[in-house]
Amino acid sequence: MSLPEQVLPGQILAVDDIDEVPPAELGPGVQVRTLPGMPGIRTWVIDLEPGAEWPDLDVHETYGEAYFVVRGELIEGDRAHGPGAYVAFGPKTSHRPRTETGVRAFGFNYDVTP
């Protein structure tokens, strides 16, 4: 399935099955599916298998990031976030998510550069 990078003004886009979007393997047990976003917003789905950890420290120098946990549990430091949790990171932050149970989350990167 090939998707455009952005949804354009006046355009409506529907993805009926997220699992049909080809994933990119970022590291052991870590898959990312990039979805079309709006100008200034990158949209994605992450799936981490049980016991997986983001491959590197995720640093946000000039943009923000947020994610919504759909299923499973995502751990940031010593805090676990389960289904329905929304977590946001502002510019000048970093994190390295991991999971013991496996997790699916929808995420958004916000370009806040002038």
Stockholm file with secondary structure:
# STOCKHOLM 1.0

chainA/1-114         MSLPEQVLPGQILAVDDIDEVPPAELGPGVQVRTLPGMPGIRTWVIDLEPGAEWPDLDVHETYGEAYFVVRGELIEGDRAHGPGAYVAFGPKTSHRPRTETGVRAFGFNYDVTP
#=GR chainA/1-114 SS CCCCSBCCTTCCCCCSCGGGSCCEEEETTEEEEEECBCTTEEEEEEEECTTCBCSSCEEESSEEEEEEEEEECEEETTEEECTTCEEEECTTEEECCBCSSCEEEEEEEEECCC
#=GC SS_cons         CCCCSBCCTTCCCCCSCGGGSCCEEEETTEEEEEECBCTTEEEEEEEECTTCBCSSCEEESSEEEEEEEEEECEEETTEEECTTCEEEECTTEEECCBCSSCEEEEEEEEECCC
//
